[in-house]
Structure formats: C-alpha cells, structure tokens
Amino acid sequence: MKFTRSQHLRPRAHAIIPGGAHTYAKGDDQYPELSPGFIARGQGCHVWDVDGNEFIEYGMGLRSVTLGHAYAPVVQAVARQIELGSNFVRPAAIELECAEMLLGMIPGAEMVKFAKDGSTVTTAALTLARAYTGRAMVAICSDHPFYSYNDWFIGTTAMAAGIPEAVRALTVGFRYNDLASAEALFAQYPGQIACVMLEPAKSANPAEGFLQQLKALCHANGALFVLDEMITGFRLHNGGGQARYGVEADLATYGKALANGFALSALVGKREFMERGGLQHEHRRVFLLSTTHGAETHTLAAGMATMQVYQHEPVVEFLDRQGRRLRDGINAAIAAEELEGYVQVIGLPANLVYATRDAERRDSQAFRTLMLQELIRRGVLAPSLVVSYSHSDDDIDRTVEAFAGAFQVYRRALEHGVSEYLVGRSVKPVFRERN
C-alpha cells in the first residue's frame, strides 16, 4: 500500500492550513506515518484515499455519518432542495418542517434553533442558562471529552493558551455516575452555577436513577439540566439518551448524526428557557443563535431525509447489533493472542473505542500508533470502532480478521519492543500544551 499522493499533499496543506487539517482529530499527529493523508471519496462504510487505496472505515466523519457515506436518500433530498436555492432573506418553509419533525422525535422538547456545529449550540445552551439564572458558572462532566471549541470549555484542557484565567475559573467539573461530586460543587459554589452539562452516556450506561437525581439536584439549586446529545442522539434511541434513559432535559443539543454528515446541529429545550431567545417575552433579550448559514435549506433537507430513515428503518437496532458483532469478534481475537489487559474494547455497542497498553499495561500512544498502522496495512481505517447502518456482516468479519492479524504484530511488539515494528513517530493526544 503506497501513499505517494498523500505524501505530496501533506507539506502543501501544512504550509497554508494550521495543523494541516481543519479539525484537530483529523490531523497528521493523530495517525501513523504510514496512513492515508487525504480521502477522495466514500460509499457506505468504505472510503478511498487520493492514492486509490480502499478502506473499511470506522471514524464515520467523527461519528456524524450514521447511515453511510453518500447515502442515496439523503444525497437525493439534498440535490432536489439545492436546485431551489439554499439561503434566502426570509425563513424558508422547510425550516418549520424540519423543526416540527425533530421536535416530534425528542421527548419534552418544545422549541428548537438550528446551527452548523455542536460547539455553537452547546455554547448557546450555556448562554441561555446564564441569562435565565443570572449566574456565570457551568459544571461539566469531566469524564466526557469534548463540549465546545469555545473558551468556556477549551479553558479546562491542556490547550488553554489565549484563554483568560477569569474565563477558565467559571467552568468546574464533576464525575459521571458520582452524584456526590456534583453535590460538592453546588456546596462549594452556592448560587453561582447556571447549569450542569453532560452526555447522557459515554462508555457506560448511567447508574440507575443517576440522571434523574442529577436533574433534581440542579433544580433544587436553581440550575438548569443540560444534556449534550451529539453522540447519543440517534445512536442509542430515535429520541436520544433522553428517551433511552427516561429523563427530560431543560435544554439539549444535537448534531453529528442529525443530517448524516451534513453540517446541521440543534439546540432544543423547554419553551420557558428557549423563548428567552425569541420575541414573545418581557425579559431582557438574549442573543441566542443567529447565523447566516444555520438554516441552509439543503442541510435541513438532509436532516429530514436522515430522520425519515430513522423513523422507518431499524437503524438504532442495527447499530447495536453490528457493534456487538464487532466487539465480540475483536474480543475473541484478543483472547486468541492472549492480549487481555493490553488491548480493550470500550463503550456501548453503537459507539465503541479501543484502548492500547504497553508491556506494563500502561496506556500507550506508541501501541495505539502500531495498531492503527497494522490495521491500515490490512485495509481498515479505525481510529475508533464506530459502526454505521452501512457496515455489513462481511465488513465486520473482514475487520475482525484485520484485527487478528494486527494483534499478532502487537504480541511481538510487546516481546521485542514497539520500536521494532512501528514506522516513524507515535500519535499524540489532541489536548496537549506543546507540540
């Protein structure tokens, strides 16, 4: 497998694009040197790079492509709509139609505003909570990796350069499934926390009653309960984690799989909070979401076509089944090479990741790089293990075979040293202070 064209394009990209990519998770530092640098096209769960190499893919647009690349009903809906124009001086009727469809899927949601990415709507949720409560602080679940590229969250990471300490101090963290840690924050900052924000679930389901108790804790302390459903929305249930776990958020955010990879996100919530960004109230006005491209008609058409597939086909059930097939197959391959404790598949079936550890069973970026490298050699591009509606049984089985082959190299690397098998440098965490 050769990457001649990718190697030619890389220096050109880094010369004019900071980091060589417009998304940190897609950067060269996240992949081994022997890897595709640029993707040319995708179909279903397969992608082809600029050198013509084909891969079964498990990143799926950072979890945004739930149905599959170039999924025909979505592409056709976009094509029909874009011929009518995509952006006008007044709202288009499809804005209302898409809003009604989305609200019909999410329990308890009464109003919605659309935008383009998840960071924009999570920040809008925080703005609403601050306006409604008159408070400045936000409590986030520290076990969940990403909420926004805006200062209020990035200030909590190792990449906090350029963010004032006064802003950083307004965000505090608690632990998932640990109600006492959230209680401690309210005790430490009485009357100061505007909202609590977390994903309904990440690598494990919530403990019985945790989300309900956390919501009650928020309301008892005058704060709003906000759920980030970027990933859980349309992977765990058509109504998101709220429907899956039986809890209604004051505000919730959706994106990623909302339009099968097209740029569409949404803030939904109860009317009493959302209306602060509208015209029918007597409180101070809130500049909520007002973006030039937030309701482009072709992206709304993509969203509606995607939601229609969710409503009429067993997407959620399929993702769960294929995720289990993938997890069970990889676990069997791990056992066959006696790699338990060195490689681990983690997460819920529809949103799996894997951990790589060294000979001392410490988390290892070098072994992660080796795993990526060996999977790529075998035609699998898997920075994560995120399945889509297009991952067939054959795709899953071929992937398991690739992992089995990669594990043979992994076993030898544990014995002889990873440097003997790794080509070039290791990948690095996105959130780090220096390059």
C-alpha positions as CSV (number, residue, x, y, z in Angstrom):
1,M,0.0,0.0,0.0
2,K,1.5,3.3,-1.1
3,F,0.7,6.9,-0.1
4,T,2.6,8.8,-2.7
5,R,-0.1,11.4,-3.5
6,S,-0.8,11.9,0.2
7,Q,2.9,12.5,1.0
8,H,3.0,15.1,-1.8
9,L,-0.1,17.0,-0.5
10,R,0.9,17.0,3.2
11,P,3.5,19.7,3.2
12,R,1.3,21.9,0.9
13,A,-1.5,21.5,3.4
14,H,0.7,22.4,6.5
15,A,2.0,25.4,4.6
16,I,-1.4,27.1,4.4
17,I,-3.6,25.3,7.0
18,P,-2.5,25.4,10.6
19,G,-2.1,21.7,11.6
20,G,-2.7,20.6,8.0
21,A,-6.4,20.0,8.7
22,H,-9.5,22.0,9.7
23,T,-10.3,19.5,12.6
24,Y,-7.7,18.5,15.2
25,A,-9.0,14.9,15.3
26,K,-8.2,14.6,11.6
27,G,-4.6,15.9,11.9
28,D,-1.4,14.1,10.9
29,D,-0.5,13.8,14.6
30,Q,-3.5,11.5,15.1
31,Y,-2.4,8.9,12.6
32,P,0.8,6.9,11.9
33,E,3.2,8.0,9.1
34,L,2.0,5.0,7.0
35,S,-1.5,6.2,6.6
36,P,-3.8,7.9,4.1
37,G,-3.4,11.7,4.4
38,F,-6.4,12.7,2.3
39,I,-9.7,10.9,1.5
40,A,-11.0,11.2,-2.1
41,R,-14.5,9.7,-1.7
42,G,-16.7,7.4,0.4
43,Q,-19.5,5.0,-0.3
44,G,-21.3,3.3,2.6
45,C,-18.7,2.4,5.1
46,H,-15.8,2.3,2.6
47,V,-13.5,5.1,1.7
48,W,-10.8,5.6,-1.0
49,D,-7.8,7.9,-0.4
50,V,-6.2,10.1,-3.1
51,D,-3.8,7.2,-3.9
52,G,-6.7,4.9,-4.7
53,N,-6.3,2.7,-1.5
54,E,-9.6,1.4,-0.2
55,F,-10.5,1.0,3.5
56,I,-13.4,-0.1,5.6
57,E,-13.8,3.0,7.8
58,Y,-14.8,3.3,11.5
59,G,-14.4,7.0,12.1
60,M,-17.5,7.8,10.1
61,G,-17.0,11.6,9.9
62,L,-16.2,11.8,13.7
63,R,-19.5,9.9,14.3
64,S,-21.6,12.2,12.2
65,V,-22.2,9.7,9.4
66,T,-24.6,7.2,10.9
67,L,-26.2,5.9,7.7
68,G,-23.2,5.7,5.5
69,H,-21.2,7.9,3.1
70,A,-23.1,9.3,0.2
71,Y,-26.3,7.6,1.4
72,A,-28.6,7.7,-1.5
73,P,-31.9,9.0,0.0
74,V,-30.0,11.8,1.8
75,V,-28.0,12.8,-1.3
76,Q,-31.1,12.8,-3.4
77,A,-33.0,15.0,-0.9
78,V,-30.1,17.5,-0.9
79,A,-29.9,17.6,-4.7
80,R,-33.6,18.3,-5.0
81,Q,-33.6,21.1,-2.5
82,I,-30.4,22.8,-3.6
83,E,-31.8,23.3,-7.1
84,L,-34.3,25.7,-5.4
85,G,-31.7,27.8,-3.7
86,S,-30.1,27.3,-0.3
87,N,-30.2,30.7,1.5
88,F,-32.8,33.5,1.4
89,V,-33.6,36.8,3.0
90,R,-36.5,35.4,5.0
91,P,-37.1,31.9,6.5
92,A,-37.9,29.0,4.2
93,A,-40.8,26.8,4.9
94,I,-38.5,23.8,5.3
95,E,-37.1,25.5,8.5
96,L,-40.5,24.9,10.1
97,E,-41.0,21.5,8.6
98,C,-37.6,20.3,9.8
99,A,-38.2,21.8,13.3
100,E,-41.5,20.1,13.6
101,M,-40.0,16.7,12.6
102,L,-37.1,17.0,15.1
103,L,-39.3,18.1,18.0
104,G,-41.6,15.2,17.2
105,M,-38.8,12.8,17.9
106,I,-37.4,14.2,21.1
107,P,-39.4,13.8,24.3
108,G,-40.2,17.0,26.1
109,A,-38.6,19.3,23.5
110,E,-40.8,22.3,22.7
111,M,-38.7,24.7,20.7
112,V,-35.6,24.4,18.5
113,K,-32.9,26.5,16.9
114,F,-30.6,25.2,14.2
115,A,-27.0,25.9,13.7
116,K,-24.0,24.3,11.9
117,D,-21.9,22.5,14.6
118,G,-22.1,21.2,18.1
119,S,-19.9,23.7,19.7
120,T,-22.2,26.6,18.7
121,V,-25.3,25.0,20.2
122,T,-23.7,23.8,23.4
123,T,-22.4,27.4,23.9
124,A,-25.9,28.7,23.2
125,A,-27.3,26.4,25.8
126,L,-24.8,27.9,28.3
127,T,-25.8,31.4,27.3
128,L,-29.5,30.7,27.8
129,A,-28.8,29.1,31.2
130,R,-26.7,32.1,32.3
131,A,-29.4,34.5,31.1
132,Y,-32.2,32.6,32.8
133,T,-30.4,32.1,36.2
134,G,-28.4,35.3,36.3
135,R,-25.4,33.1,37.2
136,A,-22.0,32.7,35.4
137,M,-20.6,29.2,36.2
138,V,-21.1,25.9,34.4
139,A,-20.5,22.4,35.8
140,I,-19.4,19.9,33.2
141,C,-18.8,16.1,33.5
142,S,-15.1,15.8,33.4
143,D,-15.3,12.2,32.2
144,H,-16.7,13.3,28.8
145,P,-14.0,14.6,26.5
146,F,-15.4,17.5,24.5
147,Y,-18.2,20.0,24.7
148,S,-17.1,23.0,22.6
149,Y,-14.3,24.8,20.9
150,N,-15.3,27.9,22.8
151,D,-13.3,29.4,25.7
152,W,-15.6,28.1,28.5
153,F,-14.7,24.5,27.7
154,I,-11.2,24.7,26.0
155,G,-10.0,26.6,29.0
156,T,-10.4,23.4,31.0
157,T,-8.0,21.5,28.7
158,A,-4.2,21.5,28.3
159,M,-4.7,23.7,25.2
160,A,-5.8,26.7,27.2
161,A,-3.4,29.2,25.6
162,G,-5.1,32.5,24.9
163,I,-8.0,32.0,27.3
164,P,-8.1,34.4,30.3
165,E,-7.9,32.8,33.7
166,A,-11.1,34.6,34.7
167,V,-13.0,32.7,32.0
168,R,-11.3,29.4,32.9
169,A,-12.4,29.7,36.5
170,L,-16.1,29.8,35.5
171,T,-16.1,26.1,34.5
172,V,-15.9,23.4,37.1
173,G,-16.1,19.6,36.8
174,F,-17.8,16.6,38.4
175,R,-17.6,12.8,37.7
176,Y,-20.0,10.6,35.8
177,N,-22.3,8.4,37.9
178,D,-21.0,10.3,41.0
179,L,-23.8,12.4,42.4
180,A,-21.8,13.3,45.5
181,S,-19.2,15.1,43.3
182,A,-21.9,17.3,41.8
183,E,-23.4,17.9,45.2
184,A,-20.0,19.1,46.3
185,L,-19.8,21.6,43.5
186,F,-23.1,23.2,44.5
187,A,-22.0,23.3,48.1
188,Q,-18.6,24.9,47.1
189,Y,-20.2,27.5,44.8
190,P,-23.7,28.2,46.2
191,G,-25.9,30.3,44.0
192,Q,-23.2,30.5,41.3
193,I,-23.8,27.5,38.9
194,A,-26.1,28.3,36.0
195,C,-26.3,24.8,34.6
196,V,-24.9,21.3,34.7
197,M,-23.9,19.8,31.3
198,L,-23.1,16.2,30.4
199,E,-23.6,13.5,27.9
200,P,-26.4,11.0,28.9
201,A,-23.9,8.2,28.4
202,K,-20.4,7.7,27.1
203,S,-18.6,4.4,27.7
204,A,-21.2,3.0,30.1
205,N,-24.9,3.4,30.8
206,P,-25.8,5.7,33.7
207,A,-26.3,4.1,37.1
208,E,-30.0,3.6,38.0
209,G,-31.6,6.9,38.7
210,F,-28.4,9.0,38.3
211,L,-29.6,11.3,35.5
212,Q,-32.9,11.8,37.3
213,Q,-31.2,12.5,40.6
214,L,-28.8,14.9,38.9
215,K,-31.6,16.8,37.3
216,A,-33.4,17.1,40.7
217,L,-30.2,18.3,42.3
218,C,-29.9,21.0,39.6
219,H,-33.4,22.2,40.1
220,A,-33.1,22.2,43.9
221,N,-30.2,24.5,43.5
222,G,-31.7,26.8,40.9
223,A,-29.6,25.5,37.9
224,L,-30.6,24.1,34.6
225,F,-30.1,20.5,33.5
226,V,-28.4,20.3,30.0
227,L,-27.7,17.2,28.0
228,D,-25.2,17.0,25.2
229,E,-26.7,14.5,22.8
230,M,-24.2,14.9,20.0
231,I,-23.4,11.2,20.0
232,T,-26.3,9.6,21.9
233,G,-28.8,11.4,19.7
234,F,-29.8,8.9,17.0
235,R,-27.3,6.2,18.1
236,L,-28.9,4.9,21.3
237,H,-32.6,5.8,20.5
238,N,-34.5,7.8,18.0
239,G,-35.3,10.2,20.9
240,G,-31.7,10.2,22.1
241,G,-30.5,9.4,25.5
242,Q,-33.5,11.2,27.0
243,A,-35.8,8.6,25.6
244,R,-33.4,5.7,26.2
245,Y,-33.0,6.6,29.9
246,G,-36.3,8.2,30.7
247,V,-35.3,11.8,31.6
248,E,-36.2,15.1,30.0
249,A,-33.5,17.8,29.9
250,D,-34.2,21.5,30.3
251,L,-32.0,22.0,27.2
252,A,-30.4,19.5,24.9
253,T,-28.0,19.7,22.0
254,Y,-27.9,17.6,18.9
255,G,-25.6,17.4,15.8
256,K,-23.3,14.9,14.1
257,A,-25.8,12.2,13.0
258,L,-28.6,14.7,12.7
259,A,-28.0,15.1,9.0
260,N,-25.7,12.1,8.2
261,G,-22.6,14.2,7.9
262,F,-24.1,17.4,6.5
263,A,-23.5,20.5,8.7
264,L,-26.6,20.7,11.0
265,S,-26.9,21.0,14.7
266,A,-29.7,21.9,17.0
267,L,-30.5,23.3,20.4
268,V,-33.8,22.1,21.8
269,G,-35.5,22.6,25.1
270,K,-38.4,23.7,27.2
271,R,-40.3,26.8,26.0
272,E,-39.7,28.8,29.2
273,F,-36.0,28.7,28.6
274,M,-35.8,28.7,24.8
275,E,-38.2,31.6,24.4
276,R,-35.7,33.9,26.1
277,G,-34.0,33.9,22.6
278,G,-37.3,34.9,21.0
279,L,-39.8,37.7,20.7
280,Q,-42.7,36.7,23.0
281,H,-41.4,37.6,26.4
282,E,-40.8,40.6,28.6
283,H,-37.4,39.7,29.9
284,R,-34.0,41.0,28.7
285,R,-33.4,39.8,25.2
286,V,-30.9,37.0,24.7
287,F,-28.8,36.9,21.5
288,L,-29.2,33.2,21.2
289,L,-28.4,31.8,17.7
290,S,-28.4,34.0,14.7
291,T,-26.1,32.6,12.0
292,T,-26.1,33.3,8.3
293,H,-25.8,29.6,7.3
294,G,-27.6,27.9,10.2
295,A,-30.7,27.0,8.3
296,E,-29.4,26.4,4.8
297,T,-32.2,24.6,3.1
298,H,-30.2,21.7,1.6
299,T,-28.8,20.8,5.1
300,L,-32.3,20.8,6.5
301,A,-33.4,18.6,3.7
302,A,-30.5,16.3,4.6
303,G,-31.7,16.3,8.2
304,M,-35.3,15.5,7.3
305,A,-34.2,12.7,4.9
306,T,-32.0,11.3,7.7
307,M,-34.7,11.4,10.3
308,Q,-37.1,9.7,8.0
309,V,-34.7,6.8,7.7
310,Y,-34.5,6.6,11.5
311,Q,-38.3,6.6,11.7
312,H,-39.0,4.0,9.1
313,E,-36.0,1.6,9.3
314,P,-34.4,-0.2,12.3
315,V,-31.2,2.0,12.4
316,V,-30.7,2.0,16.1
317,E,-31.2,-1.7,16.4
318,F,-28.8,-2.4,13.5
319,L,-26.1,-0.2,15.0
320,D,-26.4,-2.1,18.3
321,R,-26.3,-5.5,16.6
322,Q,-23.3,-4.7,14.4
323,G,-21.5,-3.1,17.3
324,R,-21.9,-6.2,19.4
325,R,-20.7,-8.4,16.5
326,L,-17.7,-6.2,16.1
327,R,-16.9,-6.1,19.8
328,D,-17.4,-9.9,20.3
329,G,-15.2,-10.7,17.3
330,I,-12.4,-8.4,18.4
331,N,-12.6,-9.7,22.0
332,A,-12.3,-13.3,20.6
333,A,-9.2,-12.2,18.7
334,I,-7.7,-10.6,21.8
335,A,-8.2,-13.8,23.7
336,A,-6.7,-15.9,20.9
337,E,-3.5,-13.8,21.2
338,E,-3.6,-13.7,25.0
339,L,-3.8,-9.9,24.9
340,E,-6.3,-9.4,27.6
341,G,-5.2,-6.3,29.6
342,Y,-3.2,-5.0,26.7
343,V,-6.0,-4.2,24.3
344,Q,-9.5,-3.5,25.4
345,V,-12.7,-2.6,23.5
346,I,-14.7,0.0,25.5
347,G,-18.1,1.6,25.2
348,L,-21.6,1.0,24.2
349,P,-22.1,-1.1,21.0
350,A,-23.1,1.8,18.8
351,N,-20.1,3.9,20.0
352,L,-17.1,1.8,20.6
353,V,-13.4,2.7,21.1
354,Y,-10.4,0.7,21.9
355,A,-7.5,1.1,24.4
356,T,-3.9,0.1,23.8
357,R,-1.4,-0.6,26.6
358,D,2.3,-1.4,26.7
359,A,4.1,-4.4,28.4
360,E,3.5,-2.8,31.8
361,R,-0.2,-2.4,30.9
362,R,0.0,1.4,30.8
363,D,-1.9,3.4,28.3
364,S,0.4,3.8,25.3
365,Q,0.2,6.1,22.3
366,A,3.1,4.1,20.7
367,F,1.0,0.9,20.7
368,R,-2.1,2.9,19.5
369,T,0.0,4.0,16.6
370,L,1.2,0.5,15.9
371,M,-2.4,-0.7,16.0
372,L,-3.6,2.0,13.5
373,Q,-0.6,1.2,11.3
374,E,-1.2,-2.5,11.1
375,L,-5.0,-2.1,10.6
376,I,-4.3,0.3,7.7
377,R,-1.9,-2.2,6.2
378,R,-4.9,-4.6,6.2
379,G,-7.4,-2.2,4.7
380,V,-9.1,-0.9,7.9
381,L,-9.2,2.7,8.9
382,A,-10.2,2.6,12.6
383,P,-9.3,5.5,14.9
384,S,-12.4,4.3,16.8
385,L,-14.9,1.5,16.3
386,V,-18.0,3.5,15.3
387,V,-20.3,1.4,13.1
388,S,-22.9,2.8,10.7
389,Y,-26.0,1.5,9.0
390,S,-23.8,0.5,6.1
391,H,-21.5,-1.8,7.9
392,S,-22.5,-5.3,6.7
393,D,-21.7,-8.6,8.4
394,D,-19.0,-9.1,5.8
395,D,-17.4,-5.7,6.6
396,I,-17.5,-6.6,10.3
397,D,-16.0,-10.0,9.7
398,R,-13.2,-8.6,7.5
399,T,-12.5,-6.1,10.2
400,V,-12.1,-8.7,12.8
401,E,-9.7,-10.6,10.5
402,A,-7.7,-7.4,10.2
403,F,-7.6,-7.0,14.0
404,A,-6.5,-10.6,14.4
405,G,-3.6,-10.0,12.0
406,A,-2.7,-6.8,13.8
407,F,-2.7,-8.5,17.1
408,Q,0.0,-10.9,16.0
409,V,2.3,-7.9,15.4
410,Y,1.1,-6.3,18.7
411,R,2.1,-9.5,20.6
412,R,5.6,-9.5,19.0
413,A,6.0,-5.8,19.8
414,L,5.2,-6.5,23.5
415,E,8.0,-9.0,23.5
416,H,10.6,-7.2,21.4
417,G,9.7,-3.6,21.8
418,V,7.3,-1.5,19.8
419,S,10.0,0.5,18.1
420,E,11.0,-2.7,16.2
421,Y,7.6,-2.7,14.4
422,L,6.5,1.0,14.3
423,V,7.4,3.1,11.3
424,G,8.1,6.7,12.3
425,R,6.8,8.7,15.2
426,S,3.8,8.0,17.6
427,V,0.5,9.7,17.5
428,K,-0.2,12.2,20.2
429,P,-3.2,13.3,22.3
430,V,-5.1,16.3,20.8
431,F,-5.2,18.1,24.1
432,R,-1.5,18.8,24.9
433,E,0.2,22.0,25.9
434,R,3.0,21.8,23.3
435,N,3.7,20.0,20.1
